[in-house]
Amino acid sequence: MLNNIGLPGLLLIAIVVLVLFGRGKISSLMGEVGKGITAFKKGVDDGKREIEDTTADGARDVTPETERDKV
């Protein structure tokens, strides 16, 4: 169904959206979308960092306890 929209169809949809909502409303909406994407990327990076820190903490000391006690 949506495979045959094409460029004229997309332009028509963009014009209708612009007329309905106005330039200011669309601009503020796109700003909020940008903030959301930035927050999502930050969350993903924080999650990766937390996983790497947890993995690094677990991998620091792999010597068995009996070996550590002798030293």
C-alpha angles and dihedrals in degrees: 000000000000094000094088102050096108129175098302091052092050091049091050091050091048092051093048091049091048092051093046099046105023130228096278095052093048091047093053091045092053089048090055091048089052091051090049093051091048091050091048092051091048090051092050091049091048090050092050091048091050092050092048091049092049091048092047092049091052093047098049100086115033097152113117114250094245090057092049092050092056094055 
